[in-house]
């Protein structure tokens, strides 16, 4: 992007006008033109002023009812009092000055019958709501001549995201100052002419004029659609290029071993204590076929909690091991990485002890590599990876380090891809001699539009079938302030324990507040996985009760008469690995049938006898995390019960989350709701580059059709011109939007 769009606003508007805009992050002409209106006011439609809140900074559209200037008797100076109305309710406007003459221009403009936009902070004086010294702009008055006034008065009024120091019409005037002189030559269009012609889209300049200076509602809607398409098209073109590059890359074919003795996968399948579901078999065959090709597999494996993704991924890893290669499993946290290593070793049994006494003769090894390993353990893991002794290497970001080498990396499995940027998975794939195959797993069901947008360079497989014999799970919200309901929670836990079953009690934190320096503001070290909504959103009580902690709740349960004689176990990420294993073993065996835990049980823990889960502070977690946690129960033949203890006020987003979770077990329905409740930037994160600012208008749920259309067009453009040499404006836009911040990024859990 060059030319007039890159000009600093300080040059175009002057330093005085540009200063407040710079504080909003608007420093160039392009920044300002991409600061799109939030909504549009209609000249004839007035704001319902009955909804105004004291202390709120507002912009209202209203009609002037009266305006009078008078001298103040109690103190020197003059006062102008105007009244504006929405037709039913009134709002007072108050202006002060030393002399009445200074207020006459306001009185002259604020004539009864005129309509305008008035902005300020709502206060109250003698029972009447008012704005003191508001900024305002009058429809049909703030124009150069009558003809312009008539045109302006009939247009939709763009209302911008604004601040107290920069009201919406000042932004509008600044936009007009930079937009009006621009020509088509100044605004290079990344959408190719043939695509625009085929779809009937405006040029970029015409679209900018439509959204900032619309003639009608249809005009700005058409402009906004064109700009949304552009955002989708630029992103989809970048993804199409990634798919094209991957398809052209060389990979080592890793075909299944011929039937017969000596294969790790064959022995693993023979020892499986259960039958694979139809979905697991189908997806397994699909993956096996792609691993057998000399082009790198690029596949996303998603499925409901408990659908058996780990078995599918392990079978893929064993196929690669049988073919002489290695597999690396990248997990987002140390707790999950260690858990994966334990799970894989447990599933493999003697097959994970290749070369050890008692191990299978043709087995392999599972190495674990995390940042907190001691020097000796780290050296051993590095050696096993580099020598090829470990056919499977599990780790966190530590796997991306320069010291980590593989003998022959054939497959990269990424767990919970939504927490990683593509640079991270690419850094791991670069450790192969040729491009390794890629399998991305997620237990968070992904709506189709998100898959197209975030994972657009991957083919998608979905496991929907749960293993046979699984009972259903019922979920209920338990108000934290209701003593009787809370008492019933522990009655139910006791009933399940007496019936020989198990109960999880999940807390977001490890230590109670009294034991943490700083009281209610614990460090992230106090959480195994920091709750997504740890900080109360605007409008929620910042002084609400502190988050419940594992050690505190465990003591409370041990002293509870209702649970007399019940052993209470404890599990959290700060325990040494041996203590974690012991805690899980005692829970699984029933020796300690109640386990008070952090979210370390979120993934990979499989205790069929676990039927109850109590989640404290459920309203402080995200939907996907709660859905994951809930999947730890009901994994046997008995039905599960999930009790979500919440202090969220009705009608808040937090209450909506827990109520939605209680209402359905459909992960895809919950994923769509999660997407609607969260910002696009949260969902998309830095999935493509570490930069979320490239999507300003696009909404991946509402714009599904448009995204699909953009994807088809982008695929066609890249098929004809993979390097975009014939589309320099598009190539430049991709570089500007997607490569501006190539920093490593790990999305908050």
C-alpha positions in Angstrom: 0.0 0.0 0.0 1.5 3.3 -1.1 0.5 6.8 -2.1 -2.1 8.9 -0.4 -3.5 6.1 1.8 -0.2 6.0 3.7 -0.1 9.7 4.4 0.0 10.6 8.1 -3.2 12.3 9.3 -1.0 14.9 10.9 -0.1 15.9 7.4 -3.6 15.6 5.9 -5.7 17.0 8.7 -3.1 19.0 10.7 -1.5 18.0 14.0 -4.2 19.5 16.2 -7.0 17.5 14.5 -4.8 14.3 14.2 -3.7 14.2 17.8 -7.0 12.9 19.4 -7.4 10.4 16.4 -3.9 9.1 17.0 -4.9 8.2 20.6 -7.6 6.0 19.0 -5.0 4.2 16.9 -5.8 6.1 13.7 -2.6 7.5 12.3 -2.8 7.3 8.5 -5.5 8.0 5.9 -5.9 4.2 5.5 -6.4 3.8 9.3 -9.1 6.4 9.3 -10.9 5.0 6.2 -10.9 1.6 7.8 -12.5 3.0 11.0 -16.0 2.1 9.7 -19.3 3.4 11.1 -20.7 1.2 13.9 -24.3 1.9 12.8 -26.3 4.5 10.9 -28.9 7.0 12.2 -31.9 7.9 10.1 -32.7 11.6 9.9 -36.3 11.1 10.8 -35.8 8.5 13.6 -35.2 9.8 17.1 -33.4 8.1 20.0 -35.5 6.7 22.8 -34.2 8.9 25.6 -36.0 6.9 28.3 -33.2 4.4 28.1 -30.4 6.8 28.9 -28.3 5.9 32.0 -26.7 8.4 34.4 -23.0 8.7 33.8 -23.3 7.2 30.3 -21.5 9.0 27.4 -24.1 9.1 24.7 -24.9 10.4 21.3 -28.7 10.9 20.8 -30.7 12.0 17.9 -33.4 14.4 19.0 -35.6 17.4 18.0 -35.1 20.8 19.6 -38.2 21.8 21.6 -37.0 25.1 23.1 -33.8 27.2 23.7 -33.5 30.3 25.9 -30.6 32.4 27.2 -30.8 34.1 30.6 -28.6 35.8 33.1 -27.8 33.9 36.3 -28.8 35.7 39.5 -27.0 33.6 42.1 -23.7 34.0 40.4 -22.3 36.0 37.5 -22.6 34.9 33.9 -25.2 33.6 31.5 -27.0 30.3 31.0 -28.5 28.7 27.9 -31.0 26.0 28.6 -32.4 24.0 25.6 -34.8 21.1 25.7 -34.7 18.3 23.1 -37.2 15.5 22.7 -37.7 12.2 21.1 -41.5 13.0 20.9 -42.2 11.5 24.4 -39.3 12.1 26.7 -37.2 15.2 27.2 -33.5 15.9 27.8 -32.0 19.2 28.9 -29.0 20.8 27.3 -27.1 23.3 29.4 -24.4 25.8 28.3 -22.6 28.4 30.5 -20.8 31.5 29.5 -19.5 34.8 31.1 -21.7 36.9 28.8 -25.1 36.2 27.2 -23.7 37.3 23.8 -21.4 34.3 23.7 -24.4 32.0 23.8 -26.4 33.7 21.1 -24.9 31.6 18.3 -26.1 28.4 20.1 -29.5 29.9 20.6 -29.7 30.9 16.9 -28.8 27.4 15.8 -30.9 25.5 18.3 -34.3 26.6 16.9 -37.4 24.6 17.8 -38.2 21.9 15.2 -34.7 21.3 14.1 -33.2 17.8 14.6 -29.6 16.9 15.4 -27.1 14.7 17.1 -26.2 15.7 20.6 -23.4 14.0 22.5 -22.2 14.3 26.1 -22.3 12.6 29.6 -25.8 12.1 31.1 -26.1 13.8 34.5 -29.1 14.9 36.5 -30.1 18.3 38.0 -33.3 18.7 40.1 -34.7 15.4 38.8 -34.1 16.2 35.1 -31.6 14.4 33.0 -29.2 16.7 31.1 -26.1 17.1 29.0 -23.8 19.9 30.0 -21.9 21.7 27.2 -22.7 18.9 24.7 -21.2 18.8 21.3 -23.9 18.7 18.6 -24.5 18.8 14.8 -27.8 19.8 13.3 -29.3 18.1 10.3 -29.6 20.5 7.3 -27.9 23.3 9.2 -24.2 22.5 9.3 -23.9 22.7 5.5 -22.7 25.3 3.0 -25.9 26.0 1.1 -29.6 25.0 1.0 -29.1 22.3 -1.7 -26.3 20.6 0.3 -28.4 20.9 3.4 -31.3 19.1 1.7 -29.0 16.3 0.6 -27.3 16.0 4.0 -30.7 16.0 5.7 -31.9 13.0 3.7 -28.9 10.8 4.1 -28.3 8.1 6.7 -26.0 9.5 9.4 -22.8 7.4 10.0 -22.2 6.8 13.7 -18.6 5.9 14.5 -17.0 4.2 17.4 -16.0 7.4 19.2 -14.6 8.8 22.5 -15.5 11.7 24.7 -12.8 13.8 23.1 -13.6 12.8 19.5 -17.4 12.7 18.9 -18.7 10.8 16.0 -19.3 13.8 13.7 -15.7 15.0 14.1 -14.7 11.6 12.9 -17.2 11.9 10.0 -15.7 15.3 9.1 -12.2 14.0 9.2 -13.2 11.1 7.0 -14.8 13.4 4.5 -11.6 15.6 4.4 -9.4 12.6 3.4 -12.0 10.7 1.3 -13.5 13.4 -0.9 -10.3 14.1 -2.9 -9.4 10.5 -3.5 -9.5 9.0 -7.0 -9.5 5.4 -8.2 -5.8 5.7 -8.8 -5.2 6.5 -5.2 -7.1 3.5 -3.9 -5.6 0.3 -5.3 -8.1 -2.6 -5.3 -7.0 -6.0 -4.2 -10.1 -7.7 -5.6 -9.4 -8.5 -9.3 -11.5 -6.7 -11.9 -12.9 -10.0 -13.3 -14.0 -11.1 -9.8 -15.7 -7.7 -9.2 -17.5 -7.9 -12.6 -18.6 -11.5 -12.0 -20.1 -10.7 -8.6 -21.3 -7.2 -9.3 -19.2 -5.7 -6.6 -18.3 -2.0 -6.1 -14.7 -0.8 -6.5 -12.9 -0.3 -3.2 -13.1 3.5 -3.5 -16.9 3.3 -4.3 -17.4 1.0 -1.3 -15.5 3.4 1.0 -17.8 6.2 -0.2 -20.8 4.0 0.3 -20.1 3.2 3.9 -18.8 6.7 4.9 -21.1 8.9 2.8 -24.2 6.8 2.0 -27.1 8.1 -0.1 -29.4 5.4 1.4 -29.5 2.4 3.6 -29.2 0.2 0.5 -26.1 2.1 -0.5 -24.1 1.6 2.7 -25.3 -2.1 2.9 -23.9 -2.7 -0.6 -20.6 -1.0 0.4 -20.3 -2.9 3.6 -20.9 -6.2 1.8 -18.2 -5.4 -0.7 -15.7 -4.6 2.1 -16.7 -7.8 4.0 -16.1 -9.8 0.8 -12.7 -8.2 0.5 -11.7 -9.2 4.0 -12.8 -12.8 3.3 -11.2 -12.9 -0.1 -7.8 -11.7 1.0 -7.8 -14.3 3.8 -9.0 -17.1 1.6 -6.5 -16.3 -1.1 -3.7 -16.6 1.5 -5.1 -19.9 2.6 -5.5 -21.1 -1.0 -1.8 -20.3 -1.5 -0.9 -22.4 1.5 -2.9 -25.3 0.2 -1.3 -24.9 -3.2 2.2 -24.8 -1.7 1.5 -27.9 0.5 0.1 -29.8 -2.5 3.3 -29.1 -4.4 5.6 -30.1 -1.6 7.4 -33.4 -1.4 6.7 -35.8 1.5 7.9 -39.2 2.3 5.2 -41.8 1.7 4.4 -43.8 4.9 2.2 -46.7 3.7 0.8 -49.2 6.2 3.0 -52.2 6.9 1.9 -55.4 5.2 -0.1 -57.7 7.3 2.0 -60.1 9.4 4.1 -60.1 12.6 6.5 -57.4 13.6 4.3 -54.3 13.1 3.5 -51.9 16.0 0.2 -50.9 14.6 -0.9 -54.5 13.9 0.0 -55.5 17.5 -1.7 -52.4 18.9 -5.0 -53.2 17.0 -4.9 -56.8 18.1 -4.6 -55.8 21.7 -7.4 -53.1 21.7 -9.9 -54.0 24.4 -12.8 -52.4 22.4 -14.0 -52.2 18.8 -13.4 -49.1 16.8 -16.5 -47.1 15.9 -17.5 -46.9 12.2 -16.4 -43.3 12.2 -13.0 -44.1 13.7 -12.5 -46.8 11.0 -13.5 -44.5 8.1 -11.4 -41.6 9.3 -8.5 -44.0 10.0 -8.6 -45.4 6.4 -8.8 -41.9 5.0 -5.7 -40.8 7.0 -3.9 -44.1 6.2 -4.4 -43.4 2.5 -3.1 -39.9 2.8 0.0 -40.9 4.7 0.8 -43.4 1.9 1.2 -40.6 -0.6 4.3 -38.6 -1.4 2.4 -35.3 -0.9 2.0 -34.1 2.7 -1.3 -34.8 4.4 -3.0 -31.6 5.7 -6.0 -32.7 7.8 -8.0 -31.4 10.7 -9.6 -34.1 12.9 -12.4 -32.8 15.1 -15.0 -34.6 17.1 -17.1 -34.5 20.2 -15.6 -35.1 23.6 -15.1 -38.8 24.0 -15.4 -39.6 20.3 -12.0 -41.3 20.2 -9.7 -38.9 18.4 -6.7 -40.0 20.5 -7.0 -43.6 19.2 -7.2 -42.4 15.6 -4.2 -40.1 16.0 -2.2 -42.8 17.7 -2.9 -45.3 15.0 -1.7 -42.7 12.4 1.5 -42.2 14.5 2.1 -46.0 14.6 1.7 -46.3 10.9 4.5 -43.8 10.5 6.6 -45.6 13.1 6.1 -48.9 11.2 7.3 -47.1 8.0 10.5 -46.1 9.7 9.6 -42.5 10.7 8.8 -40.6 13.8 5.7 -38.6 15.0 5.7 -35.5 17.1 2.6 -34.5 19.2 2.5 -30.7 20.0 0.3 -29.8 23.0 -0.5 -26.3 24.3 0.4 -26.7 27.9 2.8 -28.8 30.0 0.0 -30.4 31.9 -1.7 -31.6 28.7 1.6 -32.7 27.2 2.5 -34.8 30.2 -1.1 -36.2 30.2 -0.8 -37.1 26.5 2.5 -38.9 27.2 1.0 -40.9 30.0 -2.1 -41.7 28.0 -0.2 -42.9 25.0 2.2 -45.1 27.1 -0.9 -46.5 28.9 -2.6 -47.4 25.6 0.5 -48.9 24.1 1.6 -50.9 27.2 4.7 -53.0 26.4 4.7 -51.5 22.8 5.9 -48.3 24.4 8.9 -50.0 26.0 10.9 -50.8 22.9 14.5 -51.8 23.9 13.5 -52.2 27.6 13.3 -55.4 29.6 9.8 -56.7 29.3 9.0 -54.4 26.3 7.8 -55.6 23.0 10.7 -56.7 20.7 9.6 -54.4 17.9 8.0 -51.7 20.1 9.0 -48.0 20.2 9.4 -45.3 22.9 7.3 -42.3 23.8 9.5 -39.4 24.8 8.2 -36.2 26.7 9.9 -32.9 26.1 8.7 -29.8 28.1 10.3 -26.6 29.3 10.4 -27.7 33.0 12.3 -30.9 32.5 15.4 -31.3 34.5 18.8 -31.3 32.7 19.2 -35.1 32.7 15.6 -35.8 31.6 15.8 -33.2 28.9 19.1 -34.6 27.6 17.6 -38.1 27.5 14.5 -36.9 25.6 16.6 -35.0 23.1 18.8 -38.0 22.5 15.8 -40.3 22.0 14.3 -37.9 19.5 17.6 -37.3 17.6 18.5 -41.0 17.5 15.1 -42.2 16.4 14.8 -44.4 19.6 11.6 -42.5 20.4 9.1 -43.1 17.6 6.7 -40.7 19.3 7.8 -37.4 20.9 5.3 -35.5 22.9 5.9 -31.9 24.0 5.0 -28.3 24.2 6.6 -25.3 22.6 9.9 -26.8 23.8 9.7 -29.0 20.7 10.2 -25.9 18.5 13.6 -25.2 20.0 16.7 -25.2 17.9 18.3 -28.0 20.0 15.4 -30.4 19.1 16.4 -32.7 16.2 14.6 -35.7 14.8 16.1 -38.7 13.0 13.2 -38.8 10.5 10.1 -36.7 11.4 7.2 -38.1 9.3 4.1 -36.8 11.1 3.2 -33.8 13.2 0.1 -34.0 15.3 -1.1 -30.7 16.8 -3.5 -30.9 19.7 -6.0 -28.1 20.2 -4.9 -26.1 17.1 -7.0 -23.1 18.1 -4.3 -22.2 20.6 -1.5 -22.1 18.0 -0.6 -19.8 15.2 0.4 -21.4 11.9 4.0 -20.2 12.4 4.3 -22.6 15.3 3.1 -25.7 13.6 5.2 -24.7 10.5 8.3 -24.4 12.8 7.9 -28.0 13.9 7.2 -29.2 10.4 10.4 -27.6 9.3 12.4 -30.1 11.4 11.6 -32.9 8.9 14.1 -33.6 6.0 11.1 -33.2 3.7 7.6 -31.9 4.6 6.1 -34.1 7.3 2.4 -35.0 7.2 0.2 -32.9 9.4 -2.8 -33.9 11.5 -4.5 -31.3 13.6 -6.8 -32.3 16.4 -9.4 -30.4 18.2 -12.0 -31.5 20.8 -13.9 -28.2 20.4 -16.4 -28.7 17.6 -15.8 -26.1 14.9 -18.6 -24.5 12.9 -18.1 -24.8 9.2 -17.4 -21.1 8.6 -14.7 -21.1 11.3 -13.1 -24.2 9.7 -13.2 -22.4 6.4 -11.7 -19.3 7.8 -9.2 -20.5 10.5 -8.4 -23.9 9.1 -8.9 -23.1 5.4 -5.7 -24.8 4.4 -6.7 -28.1 5.9 -9.1 -30.9 4.9 -11.6 -31.7 7.6 -12.6 -35.0 9.2 -15.3 -35.2 11.9 -16.0 -37.9 14.4 -19.6 -37.7 15.6 -20.3 -41.2 16.9 -19.6 -41.9 20.5 -18.3 -45.4 21.6 -21.0 -47.9 22.3 -22.4 -48.2 25.8 -22.0 -44.5 26.7 -24.8 -43.1 28.8 -26.1 -39.6 28.5 -25.1 -36.6 30.7 -27.6 -34.2 32.3 -26.5 -30.7 33.4 -28.0 -28.3 35.8 -27.0 -24.7 36.9 -26.8 -24.4 40.7 -27.1 -20.8 42.1 -24.1 -20.3 44.4 -26.3 -18.3 46.8 -29.0 -20.9 47.2 -28.1 -23.0 50.4 -30.6 -25.7 49.8 -29.5 -26.4 46.2 -25.9 -26.5 47.4 -26.7 -28.9 50.1 -28.4 -31.1 47.5 -25.2 -31.1 45.5 -23.3 -32.9 48.2 -26.2 -35.2 49.0 -26.1 -36.3 45.3 -22.3 -36.8 45.5 -22.7 -39.0 48.6 -25.4 -41.1 46.8 -23.1 -41.7 43.8 -20.1 -42.6 46.0 -22.3 -45.0 48.1 -23.3 -46.7 44.8 -19.6 -47.3 44.0 -19.2 -44.4 41.5 -16.8 -41.4 41.4 -17.2 -37.6 41.6 -15.0 -34.8 40.2 -15.1 -31.4 42.0 -13.5 -28.8 39.7 -12.1 -25.5 40.9 -10.4 -22.8 38.8 -7.6 -22.2 41.2 -5.1 -24.2 43.3 -4.6 -22.1 46.5 -7.1 -20.2 48.6 -6.8 -16.4 48.6 -5.3 -16.2 52.1 -2.3 -18.2 50.9 -1.6 -16.1 47.8 0.3 -12.8 48.0 -1.9 -10.0 46.7 -5.3 -11.4 47.8 -7.8 -11.4 45.0 -5.3 -10.8 42.2 -3.5 -14.2 41.9 -0.8 -14.7 39.4 -1.4 -17.0 36.4 0.7 -19.6 38.3 -2.3 -20.2 40.5 -4.2 -21.7 37.6 -3.4 -24.8 35.6 -5.4 -23.3 32.7 -6.5 -19.7 33.3 -10.2 -19.4 33.0 -11.2 -17.6 29.8 -13.3 -15.1 31.7 -11.1 -14.6 34.7 -11.4 -10.8 34.7 -15.1 -9.8 35.2 -16.4 -8.1 32.0 -17.8 -4.5 32.2 -21.0 -4.4 34.1 -20.1 -7.3 36.4 -19.2 -6.9 40.1 -15.4 -6.7 40.5 -15.9 -7.3 44.2 -17.6 -10.6 43.7 -16.6 -13.6 45.9 -13.0 -14.8 45.1 -12.6 -17.9 42.9 -12.8 -21.2 44.7 -9.5 -23.1 45.2 -8.7 -26.8 45.2 -6.9 -26.9 48.6 -9.7 -24.8 50.3 -12.5 -26.9 48.8 -10.8 -30.2 49.7 -10.6 -29.1 53.3 -14.2 -28.0 53.3 -15.3 -31.4 52.0 -13.2 -33.3 54.5 -14.9 -31.5 57.3 -18.5 -32.0 55.9 -20.6 -34.4 58.0 -22.4 -35.6 54.9 -19.1 -36.9 53.4 -17.9 -38.6 56.6 -15.7 -41.6 55.8 -15.3 -40.5 52.1 -11.6 -40.1 51.1 -11.1 -36.8 49.3 -8.3 -36.7 46.7 -6.5 -33.7 45.3 -5.1 -33.1 41.8 -3.5 -30.0 40.3 -0.7 -29.0 37.9 1.8 -28.1 40.7 2.0 -31.6 42.0 5.0 -33.7 41.0 4.2 -36.2 38.3 4.4 -39.2 40.7 1.8 -37.6 43.0 -0.5 -36.8 40.1 -0.3 -40.4 39.0 -1.0 -41.6 42.5 -4.0 -39.3 42.9 -5.5 -40.5 39.6 -4.8 -44.2 40.6 -6.6 -43.7 44.0 -9.5 -42.0 42.3 -9.8 -44.6 39.5 -9.7 -47.5 42.0 -12.3 -45.9 44.3 -9.9 -45.5 47.2 -10.5 -41.8 47.0 -13.8 -41.6 45.1 -14.0 -37.8 45.2 -11.3 -35.9 43.4 -11.0 -32.1 43.9 -9.1 -30.9 40.9 -8.2 -28.0 38.6 -8.9 -28.3 34.9 -6.0 -30.8 34.5 -8.8 -33.3 34.1 -10.1 -31.4 31.1 -8.4 -33.7 28.5 -7.5 -37.3 28.4 -8.7 -38.5 31.7 -10.8 -41.6 31.3 -12.5 -43.1 34.5 -15.6 -45.0 33.4 -17.0 -45.0 37.0 -17.0 -41.2 37.2 -20.6 -40.0 37.0 -20.8 -36.7 38.8 -18.9 -33.4 38.2 -19.3 -30.3 40.3 -17.8 -27.2 38.7 -17.3 -24.3 41.0 -17.3 -20.7 39.5 -18.7 -22.3 36.3 -19.7 -18.8 35.0 -16.0 -17.8 34.9 -15.1 -20.5 32.3 -15.7 -20.4 28.5 -18.3 -22.7 26.9 -15.7 -24.9 25.1 -13.8 -25.5 28.4 -16.9 -26.4 30.3 -18.0 -28.8 27.5 -14.5 -30.4 27.6 -14.7 -30.8 31.4 -18.2 -32.3 31.2 -16.9 -34.9 28.8 -14.9 -36.5 31.7 -18.1 -38.1 33.1 -20.7 -40.5 31.7 -17.9 -42.5 30.0 -19.1 -45.8 31.2 -22.6 -47.4 31.4 -24.0 -45.1 34.0 -25.6 -41.7 33.2 -23.6 -38.6 34.1 -24.6 -35.5 36.1 -22.9 -32.2 35.7 -23.6 -29.5 38.3 -22.5 -26.0 37.4 -22.2 -23.8 40.5 -22.6 -20.2 39.3 -23.0 -16.7 40.8 -23.7 -15.0 37.5 -26.6 -12.5 37.4 -29.5 -13.4 35.1 -29.2 -11.8 31.7 -25.4 -11.5 31.8 -23.1 -13.2 29.2 -21.7 -15.4 31.9 -25.2 -16.6 32.8 -26.0 -17.2 29.1 -22.9 -19.4 28.8 -23.8 -21.7 31.7 -27.5 -21.9 30.8 -26.6 -22.8 27.3 -24.3 -25.6 28.5 -27.0 -27.0 30.7 -29.6 -26.9 27.9 -27.7 -28.9 25.3 -24.9 -31.5 24.9 -24.5 -30.7 21.2 -20.9 -29.5 20.8 -21.5 -27.9 17.4 -24.5 -25.9 18.7 -22.4 -24.7 21.7 -19.5 -23.8 19.4 -21.8 -21.6 17.3 -23.1 -19.9 20.5 -19.5 -19.5 21.7 -18.7 -17.8 18.5 -21.7 -15.4 18.8 -20.8 -14.5 22.4 -17.1 -13.8 21.7 -15.5 -11.3 19.5 -14.2 -12.4 16.1 -10.7 -11.6 17.1 -10.9 -14.0 20.1 -12.1 -16.8 17.9 -9.8 -16.2 15.0 -7.0 -15.0 17.2 -3.7 -15.1 15.3 -4.6 -18.4 13.6 -3.1 -17.1 10.4 -0.5 -14.6 11.5 -0.5 -13.3 15.0 -2.7 -10.4 13.8 -6.5 -10.2 14.4 -7.0 -6.7 13.2 -7.4 -7.7 9.5 -11.0 -8.6 10.1 -13.0 -5.5 10.9 -16.4 -6.2 9.3 -16.5 -9.9 8.5 -18.5 -12.1 10.9 -17.8 -15.7 10.4 -21.2 -16.9 11.6 -23.4 -14.4 9.8 -21.3 -14.2 6.6 -21.1 -18.0 5.9 -22.3 -17.6 2.3 -20.0 -14.8 1.6 -17.0 -16.7 3.0 -17.8 -19.7 0.8 -18.1 -17.4 -2.2 -14.8 -15.8 -1.4 -13.2 -19.1 -1.0 -14.3 -20.4 -4.4 -13.1 -17.2 -6.1 -9.8 -17.2 -4.3 -9.2 -20.9 -5.2 -9.8 -20.1 -8.8 -7.5 -17.1 -8.8 -4.6 -19.0 -7.1 -5.1 -22.0 -9.5 -4.5 -19.7 -12.4 -1.8 -17.6 -10.8 -0.2 -19.3 -7.7 2.4 -16.6 -7.1 -0.1 -13.8 -7.8 2.4 -12.2 -10.2 -0.5 -11.0 -12.2 -2.3 -9.6 -9.1 0.2 -7.3 -7.4 -2.4 -5.4 -5.5 -3.8 -8.6 -4.0 -0.3 -9.9 -3.1 0.5 -6.6 -1.4 -2.7 -6.6 0.6 -2.0 -10.2 1.8 1.5 -9.1 2.8 0.1 -6.0 4.6 -2.7 -7.8 6.4 -1.2 -11.2 7.2 2.5 -10.7 7.6 2.6 -7.5 9.5 3.3 -9.1 12.9 5.0 -12.5 12.5 5.4 -13.0 16.2 4.8 -16.3 18.0 1.3 -16.4 19.4 -0.4 -18.6 21.8 -4.1 -17.8 22.2 -5.4 -17.6 25.8 -7.1 -20.8 26.8 
